[in-house]
Amino acid sequence: MKKLTIKLENVKKTYDGKNYIVKNLNLEFEDGKFVVLVGPSGCGKSTTLRMIAGLESISEGSIYIDGVRSNDLPSKDRDLAMVFQSYALYPHMTIRENISYPLKIRKLDKNYINQKVDEVAQSLGLSELLERKPKELSGGQKQRVALGRCIVRSPKAFLMDEPLSNLDAKLRVQMRVEISRLQKKLNKTFIYVTHDQIEALTMGDLIVVMNDGIIQQKGTGTELYEDPNNKFVADFIGSPSMNFLEFDSNDTRFNGYKHDFKLDRPVYIGFRPEKISFTKKHSDDLEIKSRIEKIENLGSEKYIYLTINDKEVLFRDFSNKEPKTKEEAIFYIDPRDVRIFDKETEERIRR
């Protein structure tokens, strides 16, 4: 069976000919993979998805689907299914009619349509809801109907634009699991857009971090978390986000303690909240004086807010110890857990 390929070459998007929302994007989607485009609002991720779907024109560059340049191919002829944030269900139709609609407009056999709808409904847990109208369904059920309407078509790939953003926190967790399970069952390419880095980390085989219309980095969740290319990725990926302290190259000591970073320029020193310890573990650990300002007890862990020369640092603590606020404290960091970024360019400096 021929494998699907979707490839973007030097793709750009502008509405006024001057300001580019997407800038020189080069990306290839591997068949059967769950790819997540993640980034803040306005970074160009949804526009990229809509260009792949054929809902937005391409200003420059090329999009290839199965090796065919598809810039001018109408959306209906790309055989890609789109799941929207708003569900986009027909309110006057039953759930059965909503799911079957893509097959009805192809004028397929009625018995075949009913069989396909029943199969899809059963796989999504919708069998008991087929005669209801969308207004009678919860948000999660509506999203499953929207998925079912796409699945019944057996498209080449699924494109999803912030599909869970209208759901409450608990239901989002449930739907993340359901969509991930569905993708593995169908073994189809999923291209998923979100601003939520938790969704990206938990769902994506490949995560593409975007900002200002540019790919900042792509890789697995572990690669992005442990080995960020720049300060933006280090800050955006991870919850809570990475701590950063400014460091002047003229300093020979770090907040009063020796270091061996051998820097020749102003930098940011970055480290994850869970990499901090109140106990020295290695002889060469960085030793930093701080003050405990606030403690948030979340049950399984605590967020301890520290200040260093008026700069706030967050410590993610999994111990059973109960430190007190307003106390002076020394914390330690393994130098191997420190990430260094050029202050001007914000690019990673690798030691």
C-alpha positions in Angstrom: 0.0 0.0 0.0 1.3 3.4 -1.0 2.4 5.5 2.0 1.1 9.1 2.3 3.6 11.9 2.2 2.8 15.5 3.0 5.7 17.9 2.4 6.0 21.6 2.8 8.8 23.3 0.9 9.7 27.0 1.6 6.1 27.7 2.4 5.2 31.3 3.2 1.9 33.1 4.0 1.2 36.8 3.9 -2.1 38.7 3.6 -0.7 42.1 2.7 2.5 41.2 0.8 4.7 42.6 3.6 4.0 40.9 6.9 4.5 37.1 6.8 2.5 35.0 9.2 4.4 31.9 8.1 8.0 32.3 7.0 9.9 29.8 4.8 8.4 26.6 6.4 10.1 23.3 5.5 8.4 20.2 7.0 7.7 16.6 6.0 5.1 14.5 7.7 5.8 10.8 8.1 3.0 8.4 7.3 1.1 7.0 10.3 2.7 9.5 12.8 1.0 11.8 15.2 2.6 15.2 14.5 1.7 18.2 16.8 2.3 21.8 15.8 2.5 23.8 19.0 3.2 27.4 19.9 1.6 30.6 21.2 -1.4 32.3 19.6 -0.5 34.0 16.4 2.6 31.9 15.7 1.2 30.6 12.4 0.4 27.0 13.3 -3.3 27.1 12.4 -2.6 29.0 9.2 -0.1 26.2 8.3 -2.8 23.6 8.9 -5.3 25.4 6.8 -2.8 25.7 4.0 -2.3 21.9 4.1 -6.1 21.5 4.1 -6.5 23.8 1.1 -8.6 26.3 3.2 -5.9 29.0 2.8 -3.9 29.9 -0.2 -0.1 29.7 -0.2 1.7 33.0 -0.9 5.1 31.3 -1.8 6.5 27.8 -1.8 4.9 24.4 -2.4 2.8 21.8 -0.7 3.2 18.2 -2.0 0.6 15.5 -1.2 1.7 12.1 -2.4 4.4 13.7 -4.5 2.0 16.0 -6.3 2.3 19.7 -6.0 -1.1 20.6 -4.5 -1.0 24.4 -4.1 -4.0 24.9 -6.4 -5.8 21.6 -5.6 -9.3 22.3 -4.1 -9.8 21.2 -0.5 -12.4 18.6 -1.5 -9.9 16.9 -3.8 -7.1 16.5 -1.2 -8.8 13.6 0.7 -7.8 15.2 4.1 -10.3 15.3 6.9 -10.4 18.4 9.1 -11.6 18.5 12.8 -12.4 22.0 14.0 -12.4 23.6 17.4 -16.2 24.3 17.1 -17.2 20.8 16.1 -19.0 22.2 13.0 -22.0 19.8 13.4 -25.3 20.4 11.6 -27.8 21.2 14.4 -30.9 20.1 12.6 -29.5 16.6 11.8 -29.3 13.6 14.0 -25.9 12.2 15.0 -26.4 9.4 12.4 -27.1 12.0 9.7 -24.1 14.1 10.8 -21.7 11.1 10.6 -23.1 9.8 7.3 -23.2 13.2 5.5 -19.8 12.8 3.8 -20.9 9.5 2.4 -24.3 10.7 1.3 -23.0 13.5 -0.8 -20.9 10.9 -2.6 -24.2 9.1 -3.3 -23.0 5.8 -2.0 -25.3 2.8 -1.3 -27.6 3.4 1.7 -27.0 0.0 3.2 -23.2 0.6 2.9 -23.6 4.0 4.6 -25.6 2.6 7.5 -23.0 -0.2 8.0 -20.1 2.3 8.0 -21.9 4.6 10.4 -22.7 1.8 12.8 -19.0 0.6 12.8 -17.7 4.1 13.4 -20.3 4.8 16.1 -19.5 1.6 18.0 -15.7 2.4 17.9 -16.3 5.8 19.4 -19.0 4.8 21.9 -21.8 6.7 20.1 -24.1 3.8 19.2 -26.7 4.8 21.8 -26.7 8.4 20.7 -27.3 8.1 16.9 -30.9 9.3 16.9 -30.1 12.4 19.1 -29.5 15.9 17.9 -26.2 17.7 18.7 -27.8 20.0 21.3 -28.5 16.9 23.4 -24.8 16.0 23.6 -22.0 17.0 25.9 -18.9 18.7 24.6 -16.9 15.5 24.6 -19.7 13.6 22.8 -19.9 16.3 20.1 -16.1 16.1 19.6 -16.4 12.3 19.1 -19.2 12.9 16.5 -16.9 15.3 14.7 -14.2 12.7 14.7 -16.7 10.1 13.5 -17.8 12.2 10.6 -14.1 12.3 9.5 -13.3 8.6 10.1 -16.3 7.4 8.1 -14.7 8.9 5.0 -11.4 6.9 5.4 -9.3 10.0 4.5 -5.5 9.9 3.8 -4.9 12.0 6.9 -6.6 13.9 9.8 -6.0 17.6 10.4 -7.1 18.8 13.9 -7.2 22.5 14.8 -7.4 23.0 18.6 -10.1 20.3 18.9 -10.1 20.2 22.7 -9.9 23.9 23.6 -13.7 24.1 24.3 -13.7 21.3 26.8 -13.1 21.4 30.6 -9.8 20.3 32.1 -11.0 16.8 33.1 -12.6 16.1 29.8 -9.5 17.3 27.9 -7.4 14.7 29.6 -9.9 12.0 28.7 -10.2 13.1 25.1 -6.3 13.3 24.8 -6.2 9.6 25.6 -9.1 8.7 23.3 -7.6 10.6 20.3 -4.2 9.1 20.8 -5.7 5.6 21.0 -7.8 6.3 17.9 -4.7 7.4 15.9 -2.8 4.2 16.8 -5.9 2.1 15.9 -6.4 3.8 12.5 -2.6 4.0 11.8 -3.2 7.2 9.9 -1.3 10.5 9.9 -2.6 13.0 12.4 -1.5 16.6 12.2 -2.7 18.3 15.4 -2.5 22.0 16.2 -2.5 23.3 19.8 -1.2 26.1 22.0 -1.2 23.7 25.0 2.3 22.2 25.5 0.9 19.5 27.8 -1.2 18.2 24.9 1.8 18.3 22.6 4.1 16.4 25.0 1.5 13.7 25.8 0.2 13.1 22.3 2.8 13.8 19.7 5.3 11.3 18.1 6.9 14.4 16.6 6.4 17.9 18.1 7.1 21.0 16.0 7.5 24.1 18.1 6.6 27.3 16.2 6.9 31.0 17.1 6.6 34.1 14.9 5.9 32.0 11.8 9.2 30.0 12.2 9.9 26.5 13.3 12.0 26.9 16.5 12.7 23.2 16.9 11.2 19.8 16.2 11.7 16.5 17.9 10.2 14.1 20.5 8.9 15.5 23.8 12.0 14.3 25.6 14.3 15.9 23.1 12.6 19.3 23.4 12.4 19.1 27.2 16.0 18.0 27.8 17.8 19.5 24.9 16.2 22.8 23.8 17.8 24.7 21.0 17.0 28.1 22.3 15.5 30.0 25.2 12.0 30.1 23.6 11.7 26.3 23.4 13.2 25.9 26.9 10.6 28.3 28.3 7.6 27.1 26.3 8.1 23.4 26.8 7.6 22.2 30.3 5.1 22.9 33.1 6.2 24.6 35.2 8.6 26.3 32.8 12.4 26.5 33.1 13.9 29.0 35.5 16.3 31.6 34.1 18.9 33.7 35.8 20.9 36.4 34.0 24.7 36.1 34.2 27.2 38.7 33.3 30.4 37.5 31.6 32.5 39.8 33.7 31.4 38.0 36.8 33.9 35.4 38.1 31.4 33.9 40.5 27.8 32.9 40.2 25.8 34.7 43.0 28.8 34.3 45.3 29.8 30.7 44.3 32.4 29.5 41.9 31.6 28.1 38.5 33.4 26.7 35.5 31.2 27.8 32.6 34.1 29.9 31.0 31.7 32.4 29.4 32.8 35.3 27.3 29.4 37.1 26.9 26.2 37.8 28.9 24.0 34.8 29.1 20.9 33.2 30.7 21.5 30.3 33.0 18.5 27.9 32.7 17.5 24.9 34.9 14.3 23.0 35.4 12.3 23.4 38.7 12.6 19.7 39.5 16.4 19.8 39.1 16.9 21.9 42.2 17.7 20.2 45.5 18.1 21.4 49.1 20.7 18.6 49.5 24.2 18.6 47.9 24.5 15.4 45.8 27.8 16.0 44.0 31.0 17.8 45.0 30.8 20.1 42.0 27.1 21.1 42.5 26.3 24.8 42.1 25.5 26.2 45.5 23.1 29.2 45.5 21.8 31.3 48.4 18.1 32.1 48.3 15.1 33.0 50.4 11.8 31.0 50.6 9.0 33.3 49.7 5.9 31.1 49.2 5.0 27.4 49.3 2.1 25.8 47.3 1.3 22.3 48.5 -0.3 20.2 45.7 -0.4 17.0 47.6 2.1 14.8 45.6 4.5 17.7 45.2 5.1 21.3 46.4 6.0 24.4 44.5 8.5 26.4 46.5 9.0 30.0 45.3 12.5 31.3 46.0 14.1 34.6 45.4 17.7 35.3 44.5 18.7 39.0 44.4 15.0 39.8 43.8 14.7 37.3 41.0 12.1 34.5 41.5 13.0 30.9 41.1 10.6 28.0 41.3 11.6 24.7 43.0 9.4 21.6 42.3 9.8 19.5 45.5 8.7 15.9 45.8 10.0 15.4 49.4 8.0 15.2 52.6 9.9 18.1 54.2 8.1 21.2 55.2 10.3 24.3 54.8 9.1 27.6 56.2 8.6 30.8 54.3 10.8 33.8 54.8 13.7 31.5 55.7 17.1 31.7 54.1 17.9 28.6 52.1 20.7 27.2 50.1 19.8 25.1 47.0 22.0 23.0 44.7 22.1 22.3 41.0 24.1 19.7 39.2 26.0 21.6 36.5 25.0 19.0 34.0 21.4 20.1 34.4 22.2 23.7 33.6 21.3 25.0 30.1 23.1 28.2 28.9 21.6 30.7 26.4 23.2 33.7 24.7 21.5 36.8 26.2 21.4 38.6 22.8 20.4 35.9 20.4 18.8 33.6 23.0 20.3 30.6 21.2 21.7 27.7 23.2 25.4 27.7 24.0 26.5 24.1 24.1 29.4 23.2 26.3 
